[in-house]
């Protein structure tokens, strides 16, 4: 396949779908939630990565294949090895594909030992050594998920949306107590990990990651499109490999 091909990466996360259009290695545009019909973009191939259930993934796949009936389709999964990166899991497919693609992208972005932090629905942290060996990682509830879990399991922790949400000193309202308590839990996790991996480069993606690490004063490289960049790299390698096999 030509290096100048149009490729659409579809990253189906737990709460939203992210579409990233590539022409060759250049990102043309990024869009969330629904495919932007105003974009005059015809992909030669779609790279599809989903952490959703089989039913929800299939529904999205059917919708997109109906929109692009002439496009090729490649579903990406976590593997034991891809693009010089080695998966720590004994069962590689059990590592979420979003984490796997983020690890691949971060390794090639930094080319050294790296900690990858993705803070969205969940807070995910993965560690990779300088040679591309994924050492493992952590998953914790994201900030919104922590708040929702607390509210859903208690009868009397309630607050109005117009309550004061920021302030100095100890929280003096239920809203602040919940919001800032969840922040402190997330910050505690990241601070402990930074003490262990302070000599690693930290790469962050996801809506809350940059803000959390900024509060800790941790120097980071921000890459909002990390999963899509990993998907592009892994998908391209798969295509090259299969073209070579087909020509033998």
C-alpha atoms as an extended CHARMM CRD file, in Angstrom:
* protein
*
       248  EXT
         1         1  UNK       CA              0.0000000000        0.0000000000        0.0000000000  PROA      1               0.0000000000
         2         2  UNK       CA              1.2540000000        3.4770000000       -0.8110000000  PROA      2               0.0000000000
         3         3  UNK       CA              2.7180000000        5.5280000000        2.0210000000  PROA      3               0.0000000000
         4         4  UNK       CA              0.4520000000        8.3830000000        0.9080000000  PROA      4               0.0000000000
         5         5  UNK       CA             -2.7590000000        6.3980000000        1.4470000000  PROA      5               0.0000000000
         6         6  UNK       CA             -5.7490000000        7.8920000000        3.2470000000  PROA      6               0.0000000000
         7         7  UNK       CA             -6.2100000000        6.0880000000        6.5530000000  PROA      7               0.0000000000
         8         8  UNK       CA             -8.9620000000        6.5870000000        9.1160000000  PROA      8               0.0000000000
         9         9  UNK       CA             -8.1690000000        5.4670000000       12.6580000000  PROA      9               0.0000000000
        10        10  UNK       CA            -11.2620000000        4.7330000000       14.7440000000  PROA      10              0.0000000000
        11        11  UNK       CA            -10.5290000000        4.6450000000       18.4930000000  PROA      11              0.0000000000
        12        12  UNK       CA            -13.6920000000        3.4430000000       20.2420000000  PROA      12              0.0000000000
        13        13  UNK       CA            -13.2580000000        4.1960000000       23.9310000000  PROA      13              0.0000000000
        14        14  UNK       CA            -15.6380000000        3.5490000000       26.8020000000  PROA      14              0.0000000000
        15        15  UNK       CA            -17.3360000000        6.9420000000       26.6150000000  PROA      15              0.0000000000
        16        16  UNK       CA            -16.5470000000        8.3310000000       23.1580000000  PROA      16              0.0000000000
        17        17  UNK       CA            -15.2850000000        7.4740000000       19.6870000000  PROA      17              0.0000000000
        18        18  UNK       CA            -12.3150000000        9.3570000000       18.2730000000  PROA      18              0.0000000000
        19        19  UNK       CA            -11.7690000000        9.5980000000       14.5190000000  PROA      19              0.0000000000
        20        20  UNK       CA             -8.3100000000       10.5480000000       13.2110000000  PROA      20              0.0000000000
        21        21  UNK       CA             -7.7340000000       11.0320000000        9.4810000000  PROA      21              0.0000000000
        22        22  UNK       CA             -4.2330000000       10.4720000000        8.0770000000  PROA      22              0.0000000000
        23        23  UNK       CA             -2.8150000000       11.1550000000        4.6440000000  PROA      23              0.0000000000
        24        24  UNK       CA              0.4130000000        9.2140000000        4.7440000000  PROA      24              0.0000000000
        25        25  UNK       CA              1.9230000000       10.0740000000        8.1200000000  PROA      25              0.0000000000
        26        26  UNK       CA              0.2500000000       13.4910000000        8.3200000000  PROA      26              0.0000000000
        27        27  UNK       CA             -2.7850000000       13.9990000000       10.5710000000  PROA      27              0.0000000000
        28        28  UNK       CA             -5.4360000000       15.8780000000        8.5970000000  PROA      28              0.0000000000
        29        29  UNK       CA             -8.0660000000       16.2100000000       11.3060000000  PROA      29              0.0000000000
        30        30  UNK       CA             -9.3730000000       14.6960000000       14.5540000000  PROA      30              0.0000000000
        31        31  UNK       CA            -13.0400000000       14.4760000000       15.5460000000  PROA      31              0.0000000000
        32        32  UNK       CA            -14.9260000000       12.9470000000       18.4840000000  PROA      32              0.0000000000
        33        33  UNK       CA            -18.2130000000       11.1040000000       18.9920000000  PROA      33              0.0000000000
        34        34  UNK       CA            -19.7010000000       11.0850000000       15.4670000000  PROA      34              0.0000000000
        35        35  UNK       CA            -18.0690000000       10.9090000000       12.0740000000  PROA      35              0.0000000000
        36        36  UNK       CA            -17.9770000000       14.4670000000       10.6380000000  PROA      36              0.0000000000
        37        37  UNK       CA            -20.0500000000       14.1430000000        7.4690000000  PROA      37              0.0000000000
        38        38  UNK       CA            -18.8250000000       17.5510000000        6.2680000000  PROA      38              0.0000000000
        39        39  UNK       CA            -15.2910000000       16.1490000000        5.8540000000  PROA      39              0.0000000000
        40        40  UNK       CA            -14.6770000000       15.1250000000        2.2490000000  PROA      40              0.0000000000
        41        41  UNK       CA            -12.3770000000       12.2680000000        3.1500000000  PROA      41              0.0000000000
        42        42  UNK       CA            -12.4320000000        8.8290000000        1.5650000000  PROA      42              0.0000000000
        43        43  UNK       CA            -10.2390000000        6.3650000000        3.4810000000  PROA      43              0.0000000000
        44        44  UNK       CA             -8.4830000000        3.5810000000        1.6080000000  PROA      44              0.0000000000
        45        45  UNK       CA             -8.4410000000        1.6160000000        4.8580000000  PROA      45              0.0000000000
        46        46  UNK       CA             -9.8610000000        1.9410000000        8.3730000000  PROA      46              0.0000000000
        47        47  UNK       CA             -7.8370000000        0.8960000000       11.4230000000  PROA      47              0.0000000000
        48        48  UNK       CA            -10.3560000000       -0.0050000000       14.1130000000  PROA      48              0.0000000000
        49        49  UNK       CA             -9.4300000000       -0.2610000000       17.8180000000  PROA      49              0.0000000000
        50        50  UNK       CA            -12.1810000000       -0.7680000000       20.3840000000  PROA      50              0.0000000000
        51        51  UNK       CA            -12.4090000000       -1.4470000000       24.1170000000  PROA      51              0.0000000000
        52        52  UNK       CA            -16.1980000000       -1.6920000000       23.8900000000  PROA      52              0.0000000000
        53        53  UNK       CA            -18.2710000000       -4.8630000000       24.1030000000  PROA      53              0.0000000000
        54        54  UNK       CA            -18.4680000000       -7.1250000000       21.0520000000  PROA      54              0.0000000000
        55        55  UNK       CA            -22.0290000000       -5.9660000000       20.4410000000  PROA      55              0.0000000000
        56        56  UNK       CA            -21.2020000000       -2.2450000000       20.5470000000  PROA      56              0.0000000000
        57        57  UNK       CA            -18.0430000000       -2.7270000000       18.4930000000  PROA      57              0.0000000000
        58        58  UNK       CA            -19.9440000000       -4.6660000000       15.8350000000  PROA      58              0.0000000000
        59        59  UNK       CA            -22.6740000000       -2.0220000000       15.6920000000  PROA      59              0.0000000000
        60        60  UNK       CA            -20.1100000000        0.7220000000       15.0670000000  PROA      60              0.0000000000
        61        61  UNK       CA            -18.2960000000       -1.4300000000       12.5160000000  PROA      61              0.0000000000
        62        62  UNK       CA            -21.5050000000       -2.0670000000       10.5440000000  PROA      62              0.0000000000
        63        63  UNK       CA            -22.2890000000        1.6700000000       10.5540000000  PROA      63              0.0000000000
        64        64  UNK       CA            -18.8500000000        2.6500000000        9.2710000000  PROA      64              0.0000000000
        65        65  UNK       CA            -18.6400000000       -0.1130000000        6.6710000000  PROA      65              0.0000000000
        66        66  UNK       CA            -21.9730000000        1.0500000000        5.2870000000  PROA      66              0.0000000000
        67        67  UNK       CA            -20.5610000000        4.5920000000        5.0230000000  PROA      67              0.0000000000
        68        68  UNK       CA            -17.3260000000        3.4190000000        3.3840000000  PROA      68              0.0000000000
        69        69  UNK       CA            -18.2290000000        0.2420000000        1.4560000000  PROA      69              0.0000000000
        70        70  UNK       CA            -15.1000000000        0.3940000000       -0.7430000000  PROA      70              0.0000000000
        71        71  UNK       CA            -12.6240000000        0.8420000000        2.1030000000  PROA      71              0.0000000000
        72        72  UNK       CA            -10.5330000000       -1.9740000000        3.5390000000  PROA      72              0.0000000000
        73        73  UNK       CA            -10.9540000000       -2.7900000000        7.2180000000  PROA      73              0.0000000000
        74        74  UNK       CA             -8.3430000000       -3.8000000000        9.7840000000  PROA      74              0.0000000000
        75        75  UNK       CA             -9.2870000000       -4.5120000000       13.3970000000  PROA      75              0.0000000000
        76        76  UNK       CA             -6.3670000000       -3.9830000000       15.7740000000  PROA      76              0.0000000000
        77        77  UNK       CA             -5.7700000000       -6.1690000000       18.8190000000  PROA      77              0.0000000000
        78        78  UNK       CA             -3.1430000000       -6.2840000000       21.5310000000  PROA      78              0.0000000000
        79        79  UNK       CA             -0.2850000000       -8.5630000000       20.5000000000  PROA      79              0.0000000000
        80        80  UNK       CA              2.7280000000      -10.1850000000       22.1230000000  PROA      80              0.0000000000
        81        81  UNK       CA              4.9800000000       -7.9740000000       19.9940000000  PROA      81              0.0000000000
        82        82  UNK       CA              4.5130000000       -5.1250000000       17.5190000000  PROA      82              0.0000000000
        83        83  UNK       CA              6.7900000000       -2.4030000000       16.1530000000  PROA      83              0.0000000000
        84        84  UNK       CA              9.6460000000       -3.4780000000       18.4230000000  PROA      84              0.0000000000
        85        85  UNK       CA              7.5350000000       -3.3360000000       21.6100000000  PROA      85              0.0000000000
        86        86  UNK       CA              6.9690000000       -6.4170000000       23.8040000000  PROA      86              0.0000000000
        87        87  UNK       CA              3.7600000000       -6.9340000000       25.7830000000  PROA      87              0.0000000000
        88        88  UNK       CA              4.1500000000       -7.7330000000       29.5040000000  PROA      88              0.0000000000
        89        89  UNK       CA              0.9230000000       -9.7390000000       29.7320000000  PROA      89              0.0000000000
        90        90  UNK       CA              1.0780000000      -13.5420000000       29.6740000000  PROA      90              0.0000000000
        91        91  UNK       CA             -2.1520000000      -13.3570000000       27.6860000000  PROA      91              0.0000000000
        92        92  UNK       CA             -1.3640000000      -10.3710000000       25.4200000000  PROA      92              0.0000000000
        93        93  UNK       CA             -4.9570000000       -9.9780000000       24.2210000000  PROA      93              0.0000000000
        94        94  UNK       CA             -6.0620000000       -9.1870000000       27.8040000000  PROA      94              0.0000000000
        95        95  UNK       CA             -4.2030000000       -5.8690000000       27.7350000000  PROA      95              0.0000000000
        96        96  UNK       CA             -6.6410000000       -3.1840000000       26.5660000000  PROA      96              0.0000000000
        97        97  UNK       CA             -5.8930000000       -2.2650000000       22.9640000000  PROA      97              0.0000000000
        98        98  UNK       CA             -5.9140000000        1.4410000000       23.8450000000  PROA      98              0.0000000000
        99        99  UNK       CA             -3.1520000000        0.8630000000       26.4060000000  PROA      99              0.0000000000
       100       100  UNK       CA             -1.1920000000       -1.2780000000       23.9450000000  PROA      100             0.0000000000
       101       101  UNK       CA             -1.3360000000        1.3000000000       21.1610000000  PROA      101             0.0000000000
       102       102  UNK       CA             -0.4120000000        4.0730000000       23.5870000000  PROA      102             0.0000000000
       103       103  UNK       CA              2.6090000000        2.0830000000       24.7600000000  PROA      103             0.0000000000
       104       104  UNK       CA              3.7650000000        1.4910000000       21.1660000000  PROA      104             0.0000000000
       105       105  UNK       CA              3.3720000000        5.1570000000       20.2610000000  PROA      105             0.0000000000
       106       106  UNK       CA              5.1070000000        6.4180000000       23.4220000000  PROA      106             0.0000000000
       107       107  UNK       CA              8.0870000000        4.1020000000       22.9450000000  PROA      107             0.0000000000
       108       108  UNK       CA              8.6790000000        5.4060000000       19.4260000000  PROA      108             0.0000000000
       109       109  UNK       CA              8.0340000000        8.9970000000       20.4650000000  PROA      109             0.0000000000
       110       110  UNK       CA             10.5460000000        8.9780000000       23.3360000000  PROA      110             0.0000000000
       111       111  UNK       CA             12.9920000000        6.2310000000       22.2610000000  PROA      111             0.0000000000
       112       112  UNK       CA             13.9320000000        5.7350000000       25.9100000000  PROA      112             0.0000000000
       113       113  UNK       CA             12.3260000000        4.4770000000       29.1140000000  PROA      113             0.0000000000
       114       114  UNK       CA              8.8840000000        5.9810000000       29.4620000000  PROA      114             0.0000000000
       115       115  UNK       CA              5.8080000000        6.1260000000       31.6960000000  PROA      115             0.0000000000
       116       116  UNK       CA              2.5300000000        6.5000000000       29.8050000000  PROA      116             0.0000000000
       117       117  UNK       CA             -0.4220000000        8.1110000000       31.6140000000  PROA      117             0.0000000000
       118       118  UNK       CA             -3.8710000000        8.1210000000       30.0440000000  PROA      118             0.0000000000
       119       119  UNK       CA             -6.4620000000        9.7860000000       32.2810000000  PROA      119             0.0000000000
       120       120  UNK       CA             -9.9750000000        9.6210000000       30.9080000000  PROA      120             0.0000000000
       121       121  UNK       CA            -12.8010000000        7.3410000000       32.0490000000  PROA      121             0.0000000000
       122       122  UNK       CA            -10.0920000000        5.4160000000       33.8820000000  PROA      122             0.0000000000
       123       123  UNK       CA             -6.5740000000        6.4310000000       34.8880000000  PROA      123             0.0000000000
       124       124  UNK       CA             -4.1700000000        4.0650000000       33.1350000000  PROA      124             0.0000000000
       125       125  UNK       CA             -0.4270000000        4.0330000000       33.7540000000  PROA      125             0.0000000000
       126       126  UNK       CA              2.0270000000        1.8630000000       31.8000000000  PROA      126             0.0000000000
       127       127  UNK       CA              5.8090000000        1.5540000000       32.0780000000  PROA      127             0.0000000000
       128       128  UNK       CA              8.1390000000        0.7030000000       29.1830000000  PROA      128             0.0000000000
       129       129  UNK       CA             11.9090000000        0.2970000000       29.3540000000  PROA      129             0.0000000000
       130       130  UNK       CA             14.3830000000        1.7850000000       26.8810000000  PROA      130             0.0000000000
       131       131  UNK       CA             14.4580000000       -1.3950000000       24.7430000000  PROA      131             0.0000000000
       132       132  UNK       CA             10.6770000000       -1.4580000000       24.2310000000  PROA      132             0.0000000000
       133       133  UNK       CA              9.7790000000       -4.0300000000       26.8810000000  PROA      133             0.0000000000
       134       134  UNK       CA              6.4250000000       -3.2160000000       28.4620000000  PROA      134             0.0000000000
       135       135  UNK       CA              6.9300000000       -3.8380000000       32.1860000000  PROA      135             0.0000000000
       136       136  UNK       CA              3.2530000000       -3.6280000000       33.1820000000  PROA      136             0.0000000000
       137       137  UNK       CA              0.9780000000       -0.9610000000       34.5670000000  PROA      137             0.0000000000
       138       138  UNK       CA             -2.0230000000        0.1190000000       36.6200000000  PROA      138             0.0000000000
       139       139  UNK       CA             -5.6970000000        0.9280000000       36.1060000000  PROA      139             0.0000000000
       140       140  UNK       CA             -7.6630000000        3.0890000000       38.5590000000  PROA      140             0.0000000000
       141       141  UNK       CA            -11.0300000000        4.8500000000       38.3300000000  PROA      141             0.0000000000
       142       142  UNK       CA            -10.9780000000        8.2280000000       36.6130000000  PROA      142             0.0000000000
       143       143  UNK       CA            -12.1090000000       11.3610000000       38.4320000000  PROA      143             0.0000000000
       144       144  UNK       CA            -15.6740000000       11.3160000000       37.1190000000  PROA      144             0.0000000000
       145       145  UNK       CA            -15.9940000000        7.5870000000       37.7600000000  PROA      145             0.0000000000
       146       146  UNK       CA            -14.8460000000        8.0030000000       41.3720000000  PROA      146             0.0000000000
       147       147  UNK       CA            -17.4320000000       10.7210000000       41.9700000000  PROA      147             0.0000000000
       148       148  UNK       CA            -20.2050000000        8.6890000000       40.3330000000  PROA      148             0.0000000000
       149       149  UNK       CA            -19.3260000000        5.5760000000       42.3350000000  PROA      149             0.0000000000
       150       150  UNK       CA            -19.3540000000        7.5090000000       45.6070000000  PROA      150             0.0000000000
       151       151  UNK       CA            -22.6980000000        9.1290000000       44.8710000000  PROA      151             0.0000000000
       152       152  UNK       CA            -24.3000000000        5.8990000000       43.6650000000  PROA      152             0.0000000000
       153       153  UNK       CA            -23.3390000000        3.9940000000       46.8390000000  PROA      153             0.0000000000
       154       154  UNK       CA            -24.3070000000        6.5970000000       49.4380000000  PROA      154             0.0000000000
       155       155  UNK       CA            -27.6810000000        7.9970000000       50.4230000000  PROA      155             0.0000000000
       156       156  UNK       CA            -26.7070000000       11.3070000000       52.0140000000  PROA      156             0.0000000000
       157       157  UNK       CA            -23.7260000000       12.5220000000       50.0080000000  PROA      157             0.0000000000
       158       158  UNK       CA            -25.5530000000       14.9330000000       47.7470000000  PROA      158             0.0000000000
       159       159  UNK       CA            -24.9370000000       18.4710000000       46.5000000000  PROA      159             0.0000000000
       160       160  UNK       CA            -26.3160000000       21.0390000000       44.1080000000  PROA      160             0.0000000000
       161       161  UNK       CA            -24.5040000000       21.8680000000       40.8680000000  PROA      161             0.0000000000
       162       162  UNK       CA            -24.3160000000       25.5480000000       41.8940000000  PROA      162             0.0000000000
       163       163  UNK       CA            -22.3540000000       24.8490000000       45.0890000000  PROA      163             0.0000000000
       164       164  UNK       CA            -18.8910000000       26.3600000000       45.3960000000  PROA      164             0.0000000000
       165       165  UNK       CA            -16.4520000000       23.9150000000       43.7320000000  PROA      165             0.0000000000
       166       166  UNK       CA            -13.1080000000       25.5770000000       44.4090000000  PROA      166             0.0000000000
       167       167  UNK       CA            -11.5860000000       27.1080000000       47.4950000000  PROA      167             0.0000000000
       168       168  UNK       CA             -8.6380000000       27.2540000000       49.8630000000  PROA      168             0.0000000000
       169       169  UNK       CA             -7.8480000000       24.9440000000       52.7620000000  PROA      169             0.0000000000
       170       170  UNK       CA             -9.8550000000       21.9180000000       53.7830000000  PROA      170             0.0000000000
       171       171  UNK       CA            -13.0530000000       21.4320000000       51.7560000000  PROA      171             0.0000000000
       172       172  UNK       CA            -15.9740000000       23.1220000000       53.4850000000  PROA      172             0.0000000000
       173       173  UNK       CA            -18.8290000000       21.8700000000       51.3110000000  PROA      173             0.0000000000
       174       174  UNK       CA            -19.9310000000       18.4070000000       50.2060000000  PROA      174             0.0000000000
       175       175  UNK       CA            -19.2160000000       19.2550000000       46.5970000000  PROA      175             0.0000000000
       176       176  UNK       CA            -15.6440000000       20.2700000000       47.3910000000  PROA      176             0.0000000000
       177       177  UNK       CA            -15.1970000000       17.3090000000       49.7360000000  PROA      177             0.0000000000
       178       178  UNK       CA            -16.0870000000       14.8630000000       46.9570000000  PROA      178             0.0000000000
       179       179  UNK       CA            -14.3540000000       16.5780000000       44.0350000000  PROA      179             0.0000000000
       180       180  UNK       CA            -11.1430000000       17.4170000000       45.8620000000  PROA      180             0.0000000000
       181       181  UNK       CA            -11.0930000000       14.0590000000       47.6430000000  PROA      181             0.0000000000
       182       182  UNK       CA            -11.1540000000       12.2770000000       44.2900000000  PROA      182             0.0000000000
       183       183  UNK       CA             -8.3890000000       14.5630000000       43.0310000000  PROA      183             0.0000000000
       184       184  UNK       CA             -6.2670000000       13.7320000000       46.0650000000  PROA      184             0.0000000000
       185       185  UNK       CA             -6.7200000000        9.9950000000       45.4770000000  PROA      185             0.0000000000
       186       186  UNK       CA             -5.6310000000       10.3000000000       41.8490000000  PROA      186             0.0000000000
       187       187  UNK       CA             -2.7220000000       12.5620000000       42.7580000000  PROA      187             0.0000000000
       188       188  UNK       CA             -1.5980000000       10.1320000000       45.4530000000  PROA      188             0.0000000000
       189       189  UNK       CA             -1.3630000000        7.2860000000       42.9320000000  PROA      189             0.0000000000
       190       190  UNK       CA              0.6000000000        9.3610000000       40.4290000000  PROA      190             0.0000000000
       191       191  UNK       CA              2.8930000000       10.8460000000       43.0620000000  PROA      191             0.0000000000
       192       192  UNK       CA              3.8150000000        7.4030000000       44.4200000000  PROA      192             0.0000000000
       193       193  UNK       CA              4.5800000000        6.1700000000       40.9090000000  PROA      193             0.0000000000
       194       194  UNK       CA              6.6700000000        9.2350000000       40.1590000000  PROA      194             0.0000000000
       195       195  UNK       CA              8.8650000000        8.4730000000       43.1720000000  PROA      195             0.0000000000
       196       196  UNK       CA              9.5510000000        5.0490000000       41.6310000000  PROA      196             0.0000000000
       197       197  UNK       CA             10.0180000000        6.2380000000       38.0500000000  PROA      197             0.0000000000
       198       198  UNK       CA             11.3150000000        9.7950000000       38.3550000000  PROA      198             0.0000000000
       199       199  UNK       CA             14.1540000000        9.0120000000       35.9400000000  PROA      199             0.0000000000
       200       200  UNK       CA             11.7110000000        7.9870000000       33.2080000000  PROA      200             0.0000000000
       201       201  UNK       CA             10.2250000000       10.3840000000       30.6570000000  PROA      201             0.0000000000
       202       202  UNK       CA              6.4890000000       10.7880000000       31.2530000000  PROA      202             0.0000000000
       203       203  UNK       CA              4.0550000000       10.9620000000       28.3250000000  PROA      203             0.0000000000
       204       204  UNK       CA              0.4410000000       11.9390000000       28.9840000000  PROA      204             0.0000000000
       205       205  UNK       CA             -2.7970000000       11.7230000000       27.0610000000  PROA      205             0.0000000000
       206       206  UNK       CA             -6.4680000000       11.8570000000       28.0260000000  PROA      206             0.0000000000
       207       207  UNK       CA             -8.6040000000       14.6890000000       29.3140000000  PROA      207             0.0000000000
       208       208  UNK       CA             -7.4200000000       14.8160000000       32.9430000000  PROA      208             0.0000000000
       209       209  UNK       CA             -3.8030000000       13.6500000000       32.7010000000  PROA      209             0.0000000000
       210       210  UNK       CA             -2.1090000000       16.9520000000       31.9750000000  PROA      210             0.0000000000
       211       211  UNK       CA             -3.9470000000       18.8090000000       34.7490000000  PROA      211             0.0000000000
       212       212  UNK       CA             -3.1830000000       16.1230000000       37.3380000000  PROA      212             0.0000000000
       213       213  UNK       CA              0.5250000000       15.9360000000       36.5430000000  PROA      213             0.0000000000
       214       214  UNK       CA              0.7950000000       19.7300000000       36.3720000000  PROA      214             0.0000000000
       215       215  UNK       CA             -0.4350000000       19.9060000000       39.9670000000  PROA      215             0.0000000000
       216       216  UNK       CA              2.3770000000       17.5460000000       40.9600000000  PROA      216             0.0000000000
       217       217  UNK       CA              4.9790000000       19.5160000000       39.0480000000  PROA      217             0.0000000000
       218       218  UNK       CA              5.9730000000       16.4530000000       36.9960000000  PROA      218             0.0000000000
       219       219  UNK       CA              7.6040000000       17.3410000000       33.6490000000  PROA      219             0.0000000000
       220       220  UNK       CA              5.6850000000       15.6450000000       30.8510000000  PROA      220             0.0000000000
       221       221  UNK       CA              5.3630000000       15.3240000000       27.0930000000  PROA      221             0.0000000000
       222       222  UNK       CA              1.7240000000       15.8510000000       26.0750000000  PROA      222             0.0000000000
       223       223  UNK       CA              0.3510000000       13.9300000000       23.0840000000  PROA      223             0.0000000000
       224       224  UNK       CA             -3.4270000000       14.0540000000       22.8200000000  PROA      224             0.0000000000
       225       225  UNK       CA             -3.4320000000       11.7240000000       19.8030000000  PROA      225             0.0000000000
       226       226  UNK       CA             -1.2720000000        8.9810000000       21.2840000000  PROA      226             0.0000000000
       227       227  UNK       CA             -3.5990000000        6.0180000000       20.6570000000  PROA      227             0.0000000000
       228       228  UNK       CA             -4.2070000000        7.0100000000       17.0340000000  PROA      228             0.0000000000
       229       229  UNK       CA             -0.4690000000        7.3710000000       16.4080000000  PROA      229             0.0000000000
       230       230  UNK       CA              0.0750000000        3.8980000000       17.8470000000  PROA      230             0.0000000000
       231       231  UNK       CA             -2.7500000000        2.5030000000       15.7320000000  PROA      231             0.0000000000
       232       232  UNK       CA             -1.2280000000        4.0190000000       12.5940000000  PROA      232             0.0000000000
       233       233  UNK       CA              2.1610000000        2.4910000000       13.3540000000  PROA      233             0.0000000000
       234       234  UNK       CA              0.8120000000       -0.9710000000       14.2410000000  PROA      234             0.0000000000
       235       235  UNK       CA             -1.6160000000       -1.0600000000       11.3130000000  PROA      235             0.0000000000
       236       236  UNK       CA              1.0490000000       -0.0100000000        8.8310000000  PROA      236             0.0000000000
       237       237  UNK       CA              3.4090000000       -2.7160000000       10.1120000000  PROA      237             0.0000000000
       238       238  UNK       CA              0.7090000000       -5.3590000000        9.7260000000  PROA      238             0.0000000000
       239       239  UNK       CA              0.0150000000       -4.2840000000        6.1530000000  PROA      239             0.0000000000
       240       240  UNK       CA              3.6910000000       -4.2710000000        5.2130000000  PROA      240             0.0000000000
       241       241  UNK       CA              4.1770000000       -7.7200000000        6.7420000000  PROA      241             0.0000000000
       242       242  UNK       CA              1.2380000000       -9.2120000000        4.8780000000  PROA      242             0.0000000000
       243       243  UNK       CA              2.2360000000       -7.5980000000        1.5890000000  PROA      243             0.0000000000
       244       244  UNK       CA              5.7080000000       -9.1350000000        1.9340000000  PROA      244             0.0000000000
       245       245  UNK       CA              4.2200000000      -12.5790000000        2.6440000000  PROA      245             0.0000000000
       246       246  UNK       CA              1.9060000000      -12.2240000000       -0.3320000000  PROA      246             0.0000000000
       247       247  UNK       CA              4.8020000000      -11.4520000000       -2.6500000000  PROA      247             0.0000000000
       248       248  UNK       CA              6.8140000000      -14.5300000000       -1.6620000000  PROA      248             0.0000000000
